[in-house]
């Protein structure tokens, strides 16, 4: 970095190096040092390309993550909103990266307990993904899963089941029945079914998951014991 600076060469390679150093510090948990590197990279990208450049988006995204880990959540949100604005302006409102930004913002609002705001972001992202990928893809499944989980938190259990079942169908078709996404969805669905007093449906989900876990991890794995425990409790309620 000193070599570049002494020559006055503030090019993209320097900005990329600053980004890499920031990432190293971030992984080490040195958030203040990471932020300083990202801020320098951000200013350099802005001087080179102004705001509307992929490099600016990348560094702002990283800064948002660091700010969140520092507990500076309002500033993190501001960064994420800025990223969304740049992506809308440069890529158009229907781009997959815009859907990704909306999904990230939805998760931020969800973690803050702002469920209505989270739903609005997820629903906008869902519309974009469906327009771009009518064949269905895994991102649509994950957005549906999150919407279903928010409905569960709101006590809208039937609506939660509807979203989660759609998500599970997509996961089975795109990443497979044995995937982590499908497994999580079966567990979420089973929990909602228990809340609805639909014990048979919950048992069906857990029995399917038990068979998959046994096949993938073996009978002695702790996850098998956990699934057997859940099934035992269900049978007591049935």
TORKOL-4160 file (C-alpha; in steps of 0.2 Angstrom, whole numbers, padded with zeros to 4 digits, m for minus):
238
<pt num="1" X="0000" Y="0000" Z="0000"/>
<pt num="2" X="0014" Y="0012" Z="0004"/>
<pt num="3" X="0022" Y="0008" Z="m0013"/>
<pt num="4" X="0006" Y="0013" Z="m0022"/>
<pt num="5" X="0003" Y="0029" Z="m0011"/>
<pt num="6" X="0021" Y="0035" Z="m0014"/>
<pt num="7" X="0019" Y="0034" Z="m0033"/>
<pt num="8" X="0002" Y="0043" Z="m0031"/>
<pt num="9" X="m0007" Y="0028" Z="m0040"/>
<pt num="10" X="m0024" Y="0028" Z="m0032"/>
<pt num="11" X="m0031" Y="0014" Z="m0044"/>
<pt num="12" X="m0043" Y="0000" Z="m0042"/>
<pt num="13" X="m0029" Y="m0012" Z="m0037"/>
<pt num="14" X="m0026" Y="m0001" Z="m0021"/>
<pt num="15" X="m0045" Y="m0001" Z="m0017"/>
<pt num="16" X="m0046" Y="m0020" Z="m0019"/>
<pt num="17" X="m0031" Y="m0022" Z="m0008"/>
<pt num="18" X="m0039" Y="m0011" Z="0005"/>
<pt num="19" X="m0054" Y="m0022" Z="0004"/>
<pt num="20" X="m0044" Y="m0038" Z="0006"/>
<pt num="21" X="m0036" Y="m0030" Z="0021"/>
<pt num="22" X="m0052" Y="m0025" Z="0029"/>
<pt num="23" X="m0059" Y="m0043" Z="0026"/>
<pt num="24" X="m0043" Y="m0050" Z="0035"/>
<pt num="25" X="m0046" Y="m0038" Z="0050"/>
<pt num="26" X="m0065" Y="m0042" Z="0050"/>
<pt num="27" X="m0062" Y="m0061" Z="0051"/>
<pt num="28" X="m0050" Y="m0058" Z="0066"/>
<pt num="29" X="m0063" Y="m0048" Z="0075"/>
<pt num="30" X="m0054" Y="m0032" Z="0073"/>
<pt num="31" X="m0069" Y="m0022" Z="0068"/>
<pt num="32" X="m0062" Y="m0004" Z="0070"/>
<pt num="33" X="m0047" Y="m0008" Z="0059"/>
<pt num="34" X="m0058" Y="m0017" Z="0046"/>
<pt num="35" X="m0069" Y="m0001" Z="0045"/>
<pt num="36" X="m0054" Y="0010" Z="0043"/>
<pt num="37" X="m0048" Y="0000" Z="0028"/>
<pt num="38" X="m0066" Y="m0001" Z="0021"/>
<pt num="39" X="m0068" Y="0018" Z="0023"/>
<pt num="40" X="m0052" Y="0021" Z="0013"/>
<pt num="41" X="m0058" Y="0009" Z="m0001"/>
<pt num="42" X="m0075" Y="0018" Z="m0001"/>
<pt num="43" X="m0067" Y="0035" Z="m0004"/>
<pt num="44" X="m0055" Y="0028" Z="m0017"/>
<pt num="45" X="m0069" Y="0020" Z="m0027"/>
<pt num="46" X="m0079" Y="0036" Z="m0026"/>
<pt num="47" X="m0065" Y="0047" Z="m0032"/>
<pt num="48" X="m0062" Y="0034" Z="m0046"/>
<pt num="49" X="m0080" Y="0030" Z="m0052"/>
<pt num="50" X="m0092" Y="0041" Z="m0041"/>
<pt num="51" X="m0106" Y="0032" Z="m0032"/>
<pt num="52" X="m0113" Y="0021" Z="m0046"/>
<pt num="53" X="m0100" Y="0007" Z="m0047"/>
<pt num="54" X="m0100" Y="m0011" Z="m0041"/>
<pt num="55" X="m0084" Y="m0008" Z="m0030"/>
<pt num="56" X="m0094" Y="0005" Z="m0021"/>
<pt num="57" X="m0108" Y="m0008" Z="m0018"/>
<pt num="58" X="m0096" Y="m0021" Z="m0012"/>
<pt num="59" X="m0087" Y="m0010" Z="0001"/>
<pt num="60" X="m0104" Y="m0002" Z="0007"/>
<pt num="61" X="m0110" Y="m0020" Z="0010"/>
<pt num="62" X="m0095" Y="m0025" Z="0020"/>
<pt num="63" X="m0096" Y="m0009" Z="0030"/>
<pt num="64" X="m0114" Y="m0013" Z="0034"/>
<pt num="65" X="m0109" Y="m0030" Z="0041"/>
<pt num="66" X="m0095" Y="m0023" Z="0052"/>
<pt num="67" X="m0107" Y="m0009" Z="0058"/>
<pt num="68" X="m0120" Y="m0023" Z="0063"/>
<pt num="69" X="m0106" Y="m0032" Z="0072"/>
<pt num="70" X="m0101" Y="m0017" Z="0082"/>
<pt num="71" X="m0119" Y="m0014" Z="0087"/>
<pt num="72" X="m0121" Y="0001" Z="0076"/>
<pt num="73" X="m0137" Y="m0005" Z="0069"/>
<pt num="74" X="m0145" Y="0011" Z="0063"/>
<pt num="75" X="m0129" Y="0015" Z="0053"/>
<pt num="76" X="m0129" Y="m0003" Z="0046"/>
<pt num="77" X="m0147" Y="0000" Z="0040"/>
<pt num="78" X="m0142" Y="0016" Z="0032"/>
<pt num="79" X="m0128" Y="0007" Z="0022"/>
<pt num="80" X="m0139" Y="m0007" Z="0016"/>
<pt num="81" X="m0152" Y="0006" Z="0011"/>
<pt num="82" X="m0139" Y="0015" Z="0001"/>
<pt num="83" X="m0133" Y="m0001" Z="m0007"/>
<pt num="84" X="m0151" Y="m0005" Z="m0012"/>
<pt num="85" X="m0153" Y="0013" Z="m0020"/>
<pt num="86" X="m0137" Y="0011" Z="m0030"/>
<pt num="87" X="m0142" Y="m0006" Z="m0036"/>
<pt num="88" X="m0160" Y="0000" Z="m0041"/>
<pt num="89" X="m0152" Y="0015" Z="m0050"/>
<pt num="90" X="m0138" Y="0005" Z="m0060"/>
<pt num="91" X="m0146" Y="m0012" Z="m0062"/>
<pt num="92" X="m0165" Y="m0008" Z="m0063"/>
<pt num="93" X="m0178" Y="m0012" Z="m0051"/>
<pt num="94" X="m0180" Y="m0030" Z="m0057"/>
<pt num="95" X="m0162" Y="m0036" Z="m0055"/>
<pt num="96" X="m0158" Y="m0051" Z="m0044"/>
<pt num="97" X="m0146" Y="m0041" Z="m0035"/>
<pt num="98" X="m0160" Y="m0029" Z="m0030"/>
<pt num="99" X="m0169" Y="m0044" Z="m0024"/>
<pt num="100" X="m0154" Y="m0049" Z="m0014"/>
<pt num="101" X="m0153" Y="m0032" Z="m0006"/>
<pt num="102" X="m0171" Y="m0032" Z="m0001"/>
<pt num="103" X="m0169" Y="m0049" Z="0007"/>
<pt num="104" X="m0155" Y="m0043" Z="0017"/>
<pt num="105" X="m0165" Y="m0028" Z="0023"/>
<pt num="106" X="m0180" Y="m0039" Z="0027"/>
<pt num="107" X="m0168" Y="m0050" Z="0038"/>
<pt num="108" X="m0162" Y="m0034" Z="0047"/>
<pt num="109" X="m0180" Y="m0028" Z="0050"/>
<pt num="110" X="m0184" Y="m0046" Z="0056"/>
<pt num="111" X="m0170" Y="m0046" Z="0068"/>
<pt num="112" X="m0175" Y="m0029" Z="0075"/>
<pt num="113" X="m0193" Y="m0036" Z="0078"/>
<pt num="114" X="m0200" Y="m0025" Z="0064"/>
<pt num="115" X="m0211" Y="m0038" Z="0057"/>
<pt num="116" X="m0222" Y="m0028" Z="0045"/>
<pt num="117" X="m0207" Y="m0019" Z="0038"/>
<pt num="118" X="m0198" Y="m0036" Z="0036"/>
<pt num="119" X="m0213" Y="m0043" Z="0027"/>
<pt num="120" X="m0214" Y="m0029" Z="0015"/>
<pt num="121" X="m0196" Y="m0031" Z="0010"/>
<pt num="122" X="m0197" Y="m0050" Z="0008"/>
<pt num="123" X="m0213" Y="m0048" Z="m0002"/>
<pt num="124" X="m0205" Y="m0036" Z="m0014"/>
<pt num="125" X="m0190" Y="m0047" Z="m0016"/>
<pt num="126" X="m0202" Y="m0062" Z="m0019"/>
<pt num="127" X="m0210" Y="m0053" Z="m0034"/>
<pt num="128" X="m0194" Y="m0049" Z="m0042"/>
<pt num="129" X="m0187" Y="m0067" Z="m0040"/>
<pt num="130" X="m0204" Y="m0074" Z="m0047"/>
<pt num="131" X="m0203" Y="m0062" Z="m0062"/>
<pt num="132" X="m0185" Y="m0067" Z="m0066"/>
<pt num="133" X="m0186" Y="m0085" Z="m0062"/>
<pt num="134" X="m0203" Y="m0092" Z="m0067"/>
<pt num="135" X="m0196" Y="m0109" Z="m0066"/>
<pt num="136" X="m0194" Y="m0107" Z="m0047"/>
<pt num="137" X="m0177" Y="m0107" Z="m0039"/>
<pt num="138" X="m0169" Y="m0109" Z="m0021"/>
<pt num="139" X="m0170" Y="m0090" Z="m0017"/>
<pt num="140" X="m0188" Y="m0090" Z="m0019"/>
<pt num="141" X="m0190" Y="m0105" Z="m0007"/>
<pt num="142" X="m0179" Y="m0096" Z="0006"/>
<pt num="143" X="m0189" Y="m0080" Z="0005"/>
<pt num="144" X="m0205" Y="m0090" Z="0006"/>
<pt num="145" X="m0198" Y="m0099" Z="0021"/>
<pt num="146" X="m0194" Y="m0082" Z="0030"/>
<pt num="147" X="m0211" Y="m0076" Z="0026"/>
<pt num="148" X="m0219" Y="m0091" Z="0034"/>
<pt num="149" X="m0208" Y="m0090" Z="0049"/>
<pt num="150" X="m0213" Y="m0071" Z="0052"/>
<pt num="151" X="m0232" Y="m0077" Z="0050"/>
<pt num="152" X="m0228" Y="m0090" Z="0064"/>
<pt num="153" X="m0222" Y="m0076" Z="0075"/>
<pt num="154" X="m0237" Y="m0066" Z="0071"/>
<pt num="155" X="m0248" Y="m0080" Z="0076"/>
<pt num="156" X="m0255" Y="m0083" Z="0058"/>
<pt num="157" X="m0251" Y="m0101" Z="0058"/>
<pt num="158" X="m0262" Y="m0107" Z="0044"/>
<pt num="159" X="m0254" Y="m0093" Z="0033"/>
<pt num="160" X="m0237" Y="m0099" Z="0039"/>
<pt num="161" X="m0241" Y="m0117" Z="0034"/>
<pt num="162" X="m0245" Y="m0111" Z="0017"/>
<pt num="163" X="m0229" Y="m0102" Z="0014"/>
<pt num="164" X="m0218" Y="m0116" Z="0022"/>
<pt num="165" X="m0227" Y="m0130" Z="0011"/>
<pt num="166" X="m0223" Y="m0120" Z="m0005"/>
<pt num="167" X="m0205" Y="m0117" Z="0001"/>
<pt num="168" X="m0203" Y="m0136" Z="0004"/>
<pt num="169" X="m0209" Y="m0140" Z="m0013"/>
<pt num="170" X="m0197" Y="m0128" Z="m0021"/>
<pt num="171" X="m0182" Y="m0135" Z="m0010"/>
<pt num="172" X="m0187" Y="m0153" Z="m0015"/>
<pt num="173" X="m0187" Y="m0148" Z="m0033"/>
<pt num="174" X="m0171" Y="m0137" Z="m0033"/>
<pt num="175" X="m0159" Y="m0143" Z="m0020"/>
<pt num="176" X="m0166" Y="m0160" Z="m0016"/>
<pt num="177" X="m0176" Y="m0168" Z="m0002"/>
<pt num="178" X="m0160" Y="m0172" Z="0008"/>
<pt num="179" X="m0154" Y="m0154" Z="0008"/>
<pt num="180" X="m0152" Y="m0143" Z="0023"/>
<pt num="181" X="m0165" Y="m0131" Z="0017"/>
<pt num="182" X="m0178" Y="m0145" Z="0015"/>
<pt num="183" X="m0173" Y="m0152" Z="0032"/>
<pt num="184" X="m0175" Y="m0135" Z="0041"/>
<pt num="185" X="m0192" Y="m0133" Z="0032"/>
<pt num="186" X="m0199" Y="m0150" Z="0038"/>
<pt num="187" X="m0194" Y="m0145" Z="0056"/>
<pt num="188" X="m0202" Y="m0128" Z="0055"/>
<pt num="189" X="m0218" Y="m0135" Z="0047"/>
<pt num="190" X="m0219" Y="m0148" Z="0061"/>
<pt num="191" X="m0218" Y="m0135" Z="0074"/>
<pt num="192" X="m0232" Y="m0125" Z="0066"/>
<pt num="193" X="m0242" Y="m0141" Z="0065"/>
<pt num="194" X="m0240" Y="m0144" Z="0083"/>
<pt num="195" X="m0246" Y="m0126" Z="0086"/>
<pt num="196" X="m0261" Y="m0130" Z="0076"/>
<pt num="197" X="m0264" Y="m0146" Z="0086"/>
<pt num="198" X="m0261" Y="m0156" Z="0070"/>
<pt num="199" X="m0251" Y="m0169" Z="0077"/>
<pt num="200" X="m0252" Y="m0182" Z="0063"/>
<pt num="201" X="m0245" Y="m0169" Z="0051"/>
<pt num="202" X="m0231" Y="m0165" Z="0063"/>
<pt num="203" X="m0227" Y="m0183" Z="0065"/>
<pt num="204" X="m0226" Y="m0185" Z="0046"/>
<pt num="205" X="m0214" Y="m0171" Z="0044"/>
<pt num="206" X="m0202" Y="m0178" Z="0058"/>
<pt num="207" X="m0204" Y="m0196" Z="0052"/>
<pt num="208" X="m0198" Y="m0191" Z="0035"/>
<pt num="209" X="m0184" Y="m0181" Z="0042"/>
<pt num="210" X="m0179" Y="m0195" Z="0054"/>
<pt num="211" X="m0177" Y="m0207" Z="0039"/>
<pt num="212" X="m0166" Y="m0194" Z="0030"/>
<pt num="213" X="m0155" Y="m0191" Z="0045"/>
<pt num="214" X="m0153" Y="m0209" Z="0048"/>
<pt num="215" X="m0147" Y="m0212" Z="0030"/>
<pt num="216" X="m0135" Y="m0198" Z="0030"/>
<pt num="217" X="m0128" Y="m0198" Z="0047"/>
<pt num="218" X="m0131" Y="m0215" Z="0054"/>
<pt num="219" X="m0142" Y="m0222" Z="0068"/>
<pt num="220" X="m0130" Y="m0216" Z="0082"/>
<pt num="221" X="m0130" Y="m0198" Z="0078"/>
<pt num="222" X="m0137" Y="m0186" Z="0091"/>
<pt num="223" X="m0149" Y="m0179" Z="0078"/>
<pt num="224" X="m0157" Y="m0196" Z="0077"/>
<pt num="225" X="m0160" Y="m0196" Z="0096"/>
<pt num="226" X="m0167" Y="m0178" Z="0095"/>
<pt num="227" X="m0179" Y="m0183" Z="0081"/>
<pt num="228" X="m0185" Y="m0199" Z="0091"/>
<pt num="229" X="m0188" Y="m0188" Z="0106"/>
<pt num="230" X="m0199" Y="m0176" Z="0096"/>
<pt num="231" X="m0209" Y="m0191" Z="0089"/>
<pt num="232" X="m0211" Y="m0198" Z="0106"/>
<pt num="233" X="m0219" Y="m0182" Z="0112"/>
<pt num="234" X="m0230" Y="m0182" Z="0097"/>
<pt num="235" X="m0236" Y="m0199" Z="0100"/>
<pt num="236" X="m0240" Y="m0194" Z="0118"/>
<pt num="237" X="m0251" Y="m0180" Z="0112"/>
<pt num="238" X="m0259" Y="m0190" Z="0098"/>
